């Protein structure tokens, strides 16, 4: 299992300019076997990844790029607004490992690694270009760092995992990220996030199961069942999302301390 990442204050990494043509050439030559776009919440990962996929497709003259999600909650059907799926952002680029489990299920990193291998090998077998995109650090490391979960998942062959991943980090200033988080939370509430949680509860999913998913589903559920006022829910949820983004960055900087090179770029 990966070692724990401890929270420390760190300087922002230096941004780079990513050249899609050079990256595509490195993939075609076998110097890399996966592109991974990672970053904290509200850093523009999906938008950047879709843009990169379109550049690859343009350079190739055909649609070859496909996106594999590394988000621990977007796997669940019906949990759309709260997880920020924003599927329209993909704009025709094929995506994988989204909406693959019913809401209320308990999905774990072992299952994710197995599902990732299937999607990754499928894309490669068809001559496609897989791009991993997400902010769940544990899932990213399970997919790209060769962790052997054989005892828990005997059907997984770690040799099927990529071994030469090129990591791109979406870099955004803290104050900009914080402003985006606040604006996005307001927008999601206006889009019907409370009604989404009510529908999930009405479908028979126990409140404790939704609370288990954390963040939006924890605090909105607590509001719907009467444990929090609306204002308390908004304040606590906003604070929790900000803290979550900090923990994500701490995880990614920990990956760097462990020897992984992340090419940070402004988006």
MARLUMLO-202907 format. One record per residue: residue number from 1; residue in one letter; x, y, z of N, C-alpha, C, O in turn. Coordinates in steps of 0.05 Angstrom, whole numbers. Example, Ala and Ser with C-alpha at 12.3 -4.5 7.8 and 13.67 -1.06 7.14 Angstrom:
2
{1,a,{264,-114,156},{246,-90,156},{264,-66,156},{285,-66,169}}
{2,s,{257,-45,142},{273,-21,143},{258,1,157},{268,23,161}}
END
This chain:
267
{1,x,{17,-24,0},{0,0,0},{18,25,0},{40,24,11}}
{2,x,{8,47,-12},{24,71,-12},{27,83,15},{9,80,32}}
{3,x,{49,96,20},{53,108,46},{36,133,49},{28,145,29}}
{4,x,{31,140,74},{14,163,79},{28,189,70},{52,191,71}}
{5,x,{12,208,61},{22,234,53},{15,254,76},{-9,256,83}}
{6,x,{34,268,87},{29,286,109},{27,315,98},{41,322,80}}
{7,x,{9,330,110},{4,357,101},{26,376,109},{32,379,132}}
{8,x,{39,389,89},{58,409,94},{53,432,74},{41,427,53}}
{9,x,{61,456,81},{59,478,63},{82,477,43},{105,473,51}}
{10,x,{76,480,18},{97,478,-2},{94,500,-22},{72,510,-27}}
{11,x,{116,508,-35},{115,528,-56},{101,516,-81},{101,492,-85}}
{12,x,{88,534,-96},{76,525,-121},{97,515,-140},{118,528,-142}}
{13,x,{92,493,-154},{112,483,-173},{115,502,-197},{96,518,-203}}
{14,x,{137,501,-210},{142,517,-234},{126,506,-258},{127,482,-263}}
{15,x,{111,523,-272},{95,514,-295},{113,509,-319},{134,521,-323}}
{16,x,{104,490,-336},{117,483,-361},{97,487,-384},{73,489,-379}}
{17,x,{108,488,-408},{91,488,-432},{92,460,-443},{113,450,-450}}
{18,x,{69,448,-446},{67,420,-456},{62,421,-486},{43,433,-495}}
{19,x,{80,408,-501},{77,407,-530},{64,381,-538},{75,359,-534}}
{20,x,{39,382,-548},{24,358,-555},{38,342,-576},{37,317,-575}}
{21,x,{51,354,-595},{65,339,-616},{88,323,-605},{91,299,-613}}
{22,x,{104,334,-588},{126,320,-576},{116,297,-559},{128,275,-558}}
{23,x,{94,302,-544},{82,281,-527},{72,258,-544},{75,235,-537}}
{24,x,{59,265,-566},{48,244,-584},{71,227,-596},{70,203,-597}}
{25,x,{93,240,-603},{116,226,-614},{128,207,-594},{136,185,-600}}
{26,x,{129,216,-568},{140,199,-547},{122,175,-542},{132,153,-536}}
{27,x,{96,179,-545},{78,157,-541},{81,137,-564},{82,112,-560}}
{28,x,{82,147,-589},{85,129,-612},{111,114,-612},{112,91,-622}}
{29,x,{132,126,-601},{158,112,-601},{160,92,-578},{179,76,-577}}
{30,x,{141,93,-560},{142,75,-537},{158,86,-513},{161,72,-493}}
{31,x,{167,111,-515},{180,123,-492},{162,128,-468},{170,128,-445}}
{32,x,{136,132,-474},{115,133,-454},{93,115,-463},{89,110,-486}}
{33,x,{78,104,-443},{56,86,-450},{29,95,-439},{9,81,-441}}
{34,x,{29,119,-426},{4,130,-415},{9,160,-410},{30,167,-400}}
{35,x,{-11,176,-416},{-10,204,-407},{-30,206,-384},{-53,197,-386}}
{36,x,{-22,219,-362},{-40,222,-339},{-42,252,-333},{-22,265,-328}}
{37,x,{-66,262,-332},{-71,290,-324},{-83,289,-297},{-105,278,-293}}
{38,x,{-70,302,-278},{-79,302,-250},{-79,330,-239},{-68,348,-251}}
{39,x,{-93,334,-217},{-94,360,-205},{-116,362,-184},{-133,344,-183}}
{40,x,{-116,382,-168},{-137,385,-147},{-164,392,-160},{-165,400,-183}}
{41,x,{-185,390,-144},{-211,398,-153},{-211,427,-162},{-198,444,-151}}
{42,x,{-227,432,-183},{-230,459,-195},{-205,470,-208},{-202,494,-210}}
{43,x,{-187,452,-216},{-163,461,-230},{-164,459,-260},{-145,466,-274}}
{44,x,{-187,450,-270},{-191,449,-299},{-180,424,-313},{-173,425,-336}}
{45,x,{-179,402,-298},{-168,377,-308},{-183,367,-333},{-171,361,-354}}
{46,x,{-209,365,-331},{-225,353,-352},{-223,370,-378},{-219,360,-399}}
{47,x,{-226,396,-374},{-225,414,-397},{-198,412,-411},{-196,411,-436}}
{48,x,{-176,411,-395},{-150,409,-407},{-146,382,-421},{-135,381,-443}}
{49,x,{-155,361,-408},{-152,334,-420},{-167,331,-446},{-156,320,-465}}
{50,x,{-191,342,-447},{-206,341,-472},{-192,357,-494},{-190,348,-517}}
{51,x,{-181,380,-487},{-166,396,-506},{-142,381,-516},{-136,381,-540}}
{52,x,{-127,368,-498},{-104,352,-506},{-112,329,-524},{-99,323,-544}}
{53,x,{-134,315,-517},{-144,293,-534},{-150,303,-562},{-144,289,-582}}
{54,x,{-163,326,-564},{-169,337,-590},{-144,344,-606},{-143,340,-631}}
{55,x,{-124,354,-592},{-98,359,-606},{-86,334,-617},{-77,333,-640}}
{56,x,{-87,313,-601},{-76,287,-610},{-92,278,-635},{-80,269,-655}}
{57,x,{-118,279,-634},{-135,270,-656},{-129,286,-681},{-128,275,-703}}
{58,x,{-125,312,-678},{-119,329,-701},{-92,322,-713},{-89,320,-737}}
{59,x,{-72,317,-696},{-45,310,-705},{-45,282,-719},{-30,278,-738}}
{60,x,{-62,264,-709},{-64,237,-720},{-81,236,-745},{-79,218,-761}}
{61,x,{-99,256,-748},{-117,255,-770},{-140,236,-767},{-155,230,-786}}
{62,x,{-144,226,-742},{-166,208,-736},{-170,208,-706},{-152,214,-691}}
{63,x,{-194,200,-697},{-201,201,-668},{-189,177,-653},{-201,155,-653}}
{64,x,{-166,181,-641},{-153,159,-627},{-152,162,-596},{-150,143,-582}}
{65,x,{-154,187,-587},{-151,192,-558},{-177,185,-543},{-199,191,-552}}
{66,x,{-173,171,-520},{-196,164,-503},{-188,170,-474},{-164,166,-467}}
{67,x,{-207,178,-458},{-202,186,-430},{-211,165,-411},{-233,155,-413}}
{68,x,{-194,159,-392},{-201,141,-370},{-202,157,-344},{-183,171,-337}}
{69,x,{-225,157,-331},{-228,173,-307},{-214,160,-283},{-213,136,-280}}
{70,x,{-202,178,-267},{-191,170,-241},{-204,186,-219},{-191,200,-204}}
{71,x,{-230,183,-217},{-246,197,-197},{-262,176,-181},{-277,160,-193}}
{72,x,{-259,176,-155},{-270,154,-139},{-300,156,-136},{-313,136,-128}}
{73,x,{-312,178,-144},{-341,180,-141},{-356,182,-167},{-380,177,-168}}
{74,x,{-343,189,-189},{-356,190,-214},{-363,162,-226},{-376,160,-246}}
{75,x,{-354,142,-212},{-361,114,-221},{-390,108,-216},{-401,90,-227}}
{76,x,{-403,125,-198},{-430,118,-190},{-452,131,-207},{-450,155,-213}}
{77,x,{-471,116,-216},{-493,126,-232},{-511,144,-214},{-515,138,-191}}
{78,x,{-522,165,-226},{-541,182,-213},{-528,202,-194},{-542,220,-184}}
{79,x,{-502,200,-189},{-488,220,-173},{-473,238,-192},{-449,236,-196}}
{80,x,{-488,256,-204},{-478,272,-227},{-470,300,-219},{-447,308,-224}}
{81,x,{-488,315,-207},{-482,343,-200},{-461,344,-178},{-442,360,-180}}
{82,x,{-465,328,-158},{-446,329,-135},{-418,320,-141},{-399,328,-128}}
{83,x,{-415,303,-161},{-388,294,-169},{-376,310,-192},{-353,307,-199}}
{84,x,{-393,328,-203},{-383,345,-224},{-376,330,-250},{-355,336,-262}}
{85,x,{-393,311,-258},{-386,296,-282},{-384,313,-307},{-366,310,-323}}
{86,x,{-402,332,-310},{-401,351,-332},{-394,336,-358},{-375,343,-372}}
{87,x,{-410,316,-364},{-404,298,-387},{-404,313,-414},{-391,304,-433}}
{88,x,{-418,336,-415},{-418,351,-440},{-390,362,-446},{-384,367,-470}}
{89,x,{-374,365,-426},{-346,375,-430},{-330,356,-448},{-311,365,-461}}
{90,x,{-337,331,-448},{-321,312,-464},{-324,316,-494},{-307,308,-510}}
{91,x,{-346,328,-502},{-350,337,-529},{-343,316,-550},{-329,321,-570}}
{92,x,{-352,292,-545},{-349,270,-564},{-324,253,-560},{-321,232,-573}}
{93,x,{-306,261,-542},{-283,244,-535},{-293,220,-518},{-305,225,-498}}
{94,x,{-287,195,-526},{-296,173,-510},{-284,173,-482},{-261,181,-478}}
{95,x,{-300,165,-462},{-291,164,-435},{-298,137,-422},{-316,123,-431}}
{96,x,{-283,130,-402},{-286,104,-389},{-286,107,-358},{-275,127,-348}}
{97,x,{-297,88,-345},{-298,86,-315},{-315,108,-303},{-308,118,-281}}
{98,x,{-335,117,-317},{-355,135,-306},{-382,121,-309},{-388,109,-329}}
{99,x,{-399,123,-288},{-425,110,-288},{-423,80,-291},{-438,68,-307}}
{100,x,{-405,67,-277},{-402,38,-280},{-412,23,-256},{-413,-2,-256}}
{101,x,{-421,37,-235},{-431,24,-211},{-456,39,-201},{-459,63,-205}}
{102,x,{-476,25,-189},{-500,38,-179},{-493,55,-154},{-476,47,-138}}
{103,x,{-507,77,-151},{-503,93,-127},{-511,76,-103},{-530,60,-104}}
{104,x,{-497,78,-81},{-501,62,-58},{-481,39,-56},{-479,27,-34}}
{105,x,{-468,33,-78},{-448,12,-78},{-423,21,-64},{-419,45,-60}}
{106,x,{-406,3,-56},{-380,9,-43},{-359,-1,-63},{-353,-25,-65}}
{107,x,{-346,18,-76},{-326,12,-96},{-299,18,-84},{-296,38,-70}}
{108,x,{-279,1,-90},{-253,6,-76},{-230,6,-97},{-234,2,-120}}
{109,x,{-206,12,-86},{-183,16,-103},{-175,-10,-118},{-164,-8,-140}}
{110,x,{-180,-33,-106},{-173,-58,-119},{-191,-62,-143},{-181,-70,-165}}
{111,x,{-217,-56,-140},{-235,-59,-163},{-227,-38,-184},{-229,-44,-208}}
{112,x,{-220,-14,-176},{-212,6,-195},{-188,-3,-211},{-188,0,-236}}
{113,x,{-168,-14,-198},{-144,-22,-212},{-151,-43,-234},{-141,-42,-256}}
{114,x,{-168,-62,-227},{-177,-82,-246},{-192,-70,-269},{-187,-77,-292}}
{115,x,{-210,-51,-263},{-226,-38,-284},{-208,-21,-302},{-212,-19,-326}}
{116,x,{-188,-8,-289},{-170,8,-305},{-154,-9,-325},{-152,-1,-348}}
{117,x,{-144,-31,-315},{-128,-49,-333},{-145,-57,-358},{-135,-56,-380}}
{118,x,{-170,-64,-353},{-188,-72,-375},{-191,-49,-395},{-189,-53,-420}}
{119,x,{-197,-25,-385},{-201,-2,-403},{-175,5,-417},{-175,11,-441}}
{120,x,{-153,6,-403},{-127,13,-414},{-119,-6,-436},{-110,2,-457}}
{121,x,{-121,-32,-430},{-113,-52,-450},{-131,-52,-474},{-123,-57,-497}}
{122,x,{-157,-47,-469},{-176,-45,-492},{-169,-22,-511},{-168,-26,-535}}
{123,x,{-164,1,-499},{-157,24,-516},{-131,19,-532},{-130,24,-556}}
{124,x,{-111,8,-518},{-85,3,-531},{-89,-18,-553},{-76,-16,-575}}
{125,x,{-105,-38,-548},{-109,-60,-568},{-122,-50,-594},{-118,-62,-615}}
{126,x,{-136,-28,-592},{-149,-16,-615},{-133,6,-628},{-142,20,-646}}
{127,x,{-108,9,-618},{-91,30,-629},{-97,58,-619},{-88,78,-630}}
{128,x,{-112,59,-597},{-119,85,-586},{-98,96,-568},{-78,84,-562}}
{129,x,{-103,121,-559},{-84,135,-541},{-99,140,-514},{-116,157,-513}}
{130,x,{-92,125,-493},{-106,129,-468},{-95,152,-452},{-71,156,-450}}
{131,x,{-113,168,-441},{-106,191,-424},{-121,187,-398},{-145,188,-397}}
{132,x,{-106,183,-376},{-118,181,-350},{-122,209,-339},{-104,226,-340}}
{133,x,{-146,214,-328},{-152,241,-318},{-167,239,-292},{-188,226,-290}}
{134,x,{-157,253,-271},{-172,253,-246},{-156,265,-223},{-134,274,-226}}
{135,x,{-170,265,-200},{-158,277,-177},{-156,259,-153},{-147,267,-131}}
{136,x,{-163,233,-156},{-161,214,-134},{-133,202,-135},{-128,183,-150}}
{137,x,{-116,212,-118},{-88,204,-118},{-83,174,-115},{-66,163,-128}}
{138,x,{-98,162,-97},{-95,133,-93},{-102,117,-118},{-88,98,-124}}
{139,x,{-122,125,-132},{-130,111,-157},{-108,116,-178},{-102,97,-193}}
{140,x,{-98,140,-180},{-77,146,-199},{-53,128,-194},{-41,117,-212}}
{141,x,{-45,127,-169},{-21,111,-162},{-26,82,-166},{-8,67,-175}}
{142,x,{-50,72,-161},{-56,44,-165},{-55,37,-194},{-47,15,-202}}
{143,x,{-62,56,-212},{-62,51,-240},{-34,54,-253},{-28,41,-273}}
{144,x,{-17,70,-241},{8,77,-254},{33,69,-240},{55,70,-251}}
{145,x,{31,62,-215},{55,56,-199},{60,26,-194},{78,19,-179}}
{146,x,{43,9,-206},{48,-19,-205},{43,-33,-178},{55,-54,-172}}
{147,x,{25,-22,-162},{19,-35,-136},{7,-62,-142},{-10,-65,-159}}
{148,x,{16,-82,-127},{8,-110,-131},{-14,-116,-110},{-8,-119,-86}}
{149,x,{-39,-118,-119},{-61,-124,-101},{-70,-153,-105},{-94,-158,-102}}
{150,x,{-51,-170,-111},{-59,-198,-118},{-75,-212,-96},{-93,-227,-101}}
{151,x,{-68,-206,-71},{-81,-220,-49},{-111,-213,-48},{-128,-230,-42}}
{152,x,{-117,-187,-54},{-144,-179,-53},{-158,-182,-80},{-182,-187,-81}}
{153,x,{-143,-181,-101},{-154,-183,-128},{-137,-201,-146},{-121,-192,-161}}
{154,x,{-140,-228,-142},{-122,-247,-155},{-122,-247,-185},{-104,-258,-197}}
{155,x,{-142,-234,-198},{-143,-235,-227},{-126,-213,-240},{-124,-212,-264}}
{156,x,{-115,-195,-224},{-100,-173,-235},{-71,-180,-239},{-58,-191,-221}}
{157,x,{-61,-174,-262},{-33,-178,-269},{-19,-150,-269},{-24,-135,-288}}
{158,x,{-3,-144,-249},{10,-117,-248},{26,-111,-273},{31,-88,-280}}
{159,x,{35,-133,-287},{50,-128,-312},{33,-116,-334},{44,-107,-354}}
{160,x,{6,-116,-330},{-12,-104,-350},{-14,-74,-347},{-25,-60,-364}}
{161,x,{-3,-63,-324},{-5,-35,-319},{16,-20,-335},{36,-31,-342}}
{162,x,{11,6,-340},{31,22,-354},{56,25,-336},{54,25,-311}}
{163,x,{79,27,-348},{104,30,-333},{119,55,-340},{139,61,-328}}
{164,x,{109,70,-360},{123,95,-369},{103,117,-372},{99,128,-394}}
{165,x,{91,125,-350},{70,145,-350},{83,173,-351},{102,179,-338}}
{166,x,{71,190,-367},{78,218,-368},{57,234,-353},{34,235,-362}}
{167,x,{64,246,-331},{45,259,-313},{44,289,-319},{65,303,-320}}
{168,x,{20,299,-323},{15,328,-327},{-2,337,-304},{-23,326,-298}}
{169,x,{7,358,-290},{-9,370,-268},{-21,396,-276},{-8,413,-287}}
{170,x,{-47,400,-271},{-61,425,-278},{-57,444,-255},{-66,440,-232}}
{171,x,{-43,466,-261},{-34,484,-241},{-51,510,-241},{-56,522,-262}}
{172,x,{-60,517,-217},{-76,541,-214},{-69,554,-188},{-65,540,-168}}
{173,x,{-68,580,-187},{-61,594,-162},{-82,589,-141},{-106,584,-148}}
{174,x,{-74,588,-116},{-92,581,-94},{-117,598,-93},{-139,589,-89}}
{175,x,{-112,625,-96},{-136,643,-94},{-155,639,-117},{-179,641,-114}}
{176,x,{-144,633,-141},{-161,628,-164},{-176,601,-160},{-200,600,-165}}
{177,x,{-162,581,-150},{-175,555,-145},{-197,558,-124},{-219,548,-127}}
{178,x,{-192,573,-103},{-212,577,-82},{-236,592,-93},{-259,585,-86}}
{179,x,{-232,612,-110},{-254,626,-122},{-270,608,-140},{-295,609,-140}}
{180,x,{-257,590,-154},{-271,571,-172},{-287,552,-155},{-310,545,-162}}
{181,x,{-276,543,-133},{-291,524,-115},{-316,537,-105},{-337,524,-106}}
{182,x,{-314,562,-96},{-338,576,-85},{-359,580,-107},{-383,576,-103}}
{183,x,{-350,588,-131},{-368,593,-153},{-381,567,-162},{-405,566,-169}}
{184,x,{-366,545,-162},{-376,520,-171},{-396,508,-152},{-417,497,-159}}
{185,x,{-391,512,-126},{-410,503,-106},{-436,518,-109},{-458,505,-107}}
{186,x,{-435,544,-112},{-459,559,-116},{-475,550,-140},{-499,547,-140}}
{187,x,{-460,545,-162},{-473,536,-187},{-486,508,-183},{-508,503,-193}}
{188,x,{-472,490,-170},{-483,463,-166},{-508,464,-149},{-527,449,-154}}
{189,x,{-509,481,-129},{-533,483,-113},{-556,494,-130},{-579,485,-127}}
{190,x,{-550,513,-147},{-570,525,-165},{-579,504,-185},{-602,505,-194}}
{191,x,{-562,486,-193},{-568,466,-214},{-585,443,-202},{-596,427,-218}}
{192,x,{-588,442,-176},{-605,421,-164},{-591,400,-149},{-601,377,-148}}
{193,x,{-569,406,-137},{-554,385,-122},{-571,374,-98},{-569,351,-92}}
{194,x,{-586,392,-85},{-603,382,-63},{-624,363,-74},{-629,343,-61}}
{195,x,{-636,370,-96},{-657,352,-108},{-644,326,-116},{-657,305,-114}}
{196,x,{-619,326,-126},{-606,301,-133},{-603,283,-109},{-608,259,-111}}
{197,x,{-595,295,-87},{-592,278,-62},{-619,268,-53},{-621,245,-44}}
{198,x,{-640,284,-55},{-667,275,-47},{-675,251,-65},{-686,232,-55}}
{199,x,{-669,253,-91},{-677,231,-109},{-662,205,-101},{-673,184,-102}}
{200,x,{-637,208,-94},{-621,185,-86},{-632,172,-61},{-634,148,-59}}
{201,x,{-640,189,-42},{-652,179,-17},{-679,166,-23},{-685,145,-12}}
{202,x,{-695,179,-40},{-721,168,-47},{-719,142,-62},{-738,126,-61}}
{203,x,{-697,137,-75},{-693,112,-90},{-687,88,-71},{-686,65,-80}}
{204,x,{-683,94,-46},{-678,73,-27},{-650,71,-16},{-644,54,0}}
{205,x,{-633,89,-24},{-605,89,-14},{-605,101,14},{-614,123,18}}
{206,x,{-595,86,34},{-595,97,61},{-578,122,64},{-558,126,50}}
{207,x,{-587,140,82},{-572,165,86},{-543,160,93},{-525,174,84}}
{208,x,{-538,139,109},{-510,134,117},{-493,126,94},{-468,130,94}}
{209,x,{-505,114,73},{-489,106,50},{-481,131,34},{-459,132,23}}
{210,x,{-499,150,32},{-492,175,18},{-472,191,34},{-453,203,23}}
{211,x,{-475,192,60},{-456,206,77},{-428,194,74},{-408,208,76}}
{212,x,{-427,168,70},{-401,153,67},{-385,165,44},{-360,165,45}}
{213,x,{-398,175,23},{-384,186,-1},{-371,212,5},{-354,221,-11}}
{214,x,{-378,226,26},{-364,250,35},{-372,275,19},{-389,274,0}}
{215,x,{-360,297,26},{-363,323,13},{-393,329,7},{-409,330,25}}
{216,x,{-399,334,-19},{-426,343,-25},{-448,324,-15},{-468,333,-4}}
{217,x,{-443,298,-17},{-464,278,-9},{-466,276,21},{-487,270,31}}
{218,x,{-444,281,35},{-446,281,64},{-462,304,75},{-481,301,89}}
{219,x,{-454,328,67},{-466,352,79},{-494,358,68},{-511,366,83}}
{220,x,{-498,352,43},{-525,357,32},{-545,336,44},{-568,343,50}}
{221,x,{-536,312,47},{-553,291,60},{-560,300,89},{-583,298,97}}
{222,x,{-540,309,103},{-545,318,130},{-565,341,131},{-580,344,150}}
{223,x,{-564,358,111},{-584,380,109},{-612,368,103},{-631,375,116}}
{224,x,{-613,350,83},{-639,339,75},{-653,324,98},{-677,325,101}}
{225,x,{-637,310,114},{-649,294,136},{-652,311,162},{-660,300,183}}
{226,x,{-645,336,160},{-651,354,183},{-629,357,203},{-633,369,224}}
{227,x,{-605,347,197},{-583,350,217},{-569,376,215},{-556,385,234}}
{228,x,{-571,390,192},{-558,416,188},{-579,435,176},{-597,427,162}}
{229,x,{-575,461,182},{-591,481,168},{-578,485,141},{-556,476,136}}
{230,x,{-592,500,123},{-581,504,97},{-555,520,98},{-536,513,85}}
{231,x,{-555,541,114},{-531,557,116},{-508,542,129},{-485,545,120}}
{232,x,{-513,525,148},{-492,508,160},{-481,489,139},{-457,485,137}}
{233,x,{-499,478,123},{-490,459,102},{-472,473,82},{-451,462,75}}
{234,x,{-479,497,73},{-463,511,53},{-436,518,65},{-415,514,51}}
{235,x,{-435,528,89},{-410,535,102},{-392,512,106},{-368,512,99}}
{236,x,{-403,490,118},{-386,467,124},{-377,453,98},{-354,444,97}}
{237,x,{-394,452,78},{-387,439,53},{-365,455,39},{-346,444,29}}
{238,x,{-368,482,38},{-348,498,25},{-321,495,38},{-300,492,24}}
{239,x,{-320,495,65},{-295,491,79},{-283,464,73},{-259,461,70}}
{240,x,{-300,443,72},{-290,416,67},{-278,413,40},{-258,399,36}}
{241,x,{-290,426,20},{-280,424,-8},{-253,438,-9},{-234,428,-23}}
{242,x,{-250,461,4},{-224,475,4},{-203,458,17},{-180,456,7}}
{243,x,{-210,445,39},{-190,428,53},{-183,403,35},{-161,394,35}}
{244,x,{-203,393,21},{-199,370,4},{-179,377,-19},{-161,361,-25}}
{245,x,{-182,401,-30},{-164,409,-52},{-135,411,-41},{-116,404,-55}}
{246,x,{-132,421,-17},{-106,423,-5},{-94,395,-1},{-70,391,-6}}
{247,x,{-110,376,8},{-101,349,12},{-93,336,-15},{-73,321,-16}}
{248,x,{-108,342,-36},{-101,331,-62},{-73,342,-71},{-56,326,-79}}
{249,x,{-68,368,-68},{-42,379,-75},{-20,367,-58},{2,361,-68}}
{250,x,{-26,362,-33},{-6,350,-15},{1,322,-25},{24,314,-24}}
{251,x,{-19,307,-34},{-15,280,-44},{3,281,-69},{22,266,-71}}
{252,x,{-4,299,-87},{12,300,-112},{40,309,-107},{59,299,-120}}
{253,x,{44,328,-89},{72,336,-83},{86,314,-69},{111,311,-72}}
{254,x,{72,297,-54},{84,273,-42},{92,253,-63},{113,240,-60}}
{255,x,{77,251,-85},{86,234,-107},{112,243,-118},{130,227,-125}}
{256,x,{115,270,-120},{140,281,-130},{163,274,-111},{185,267,-120}}
{257,x,{158,276,-85},{179,269,-66},{186,240,-67},{209,232,-60}}
{258,x,{168,224,-76},{173,195,-79},{187,189,-106},{193,166,-111}}
{259,x,{193,209,-121},{209,205,-146},{194,207,-172},{206,203,-193}}
{260,x,{168,214,-171},{152,216,-195},{154,245,-206},{152,264,-190}}
{261,x,{159,248,-232},{161,274,-244},{133,282,-254},{121,268,-270}}
{262,x,{123,305,-244},{98,316,-254},{104,342,-268},{117,360,-258}}
{263,x,{95,343,-293},{99,367,-310},{75,386,-306},{55,382,-318}}
{264,x,{78,405,-289},{57,423,-282},{54,444,-304},{73,455,-314}}
{265,x,{29,449,-311},{23,469,-332},{-1,486,-324},{-20,476,-312}}
{266,x,{0,511,-331},{-23,529,-325},{-46,524,-345},{-42,520,-369}}
{267,x,{-70,524,-334},{-94,520,-351},{-114,543,-346},{-135,543,-358}}
END
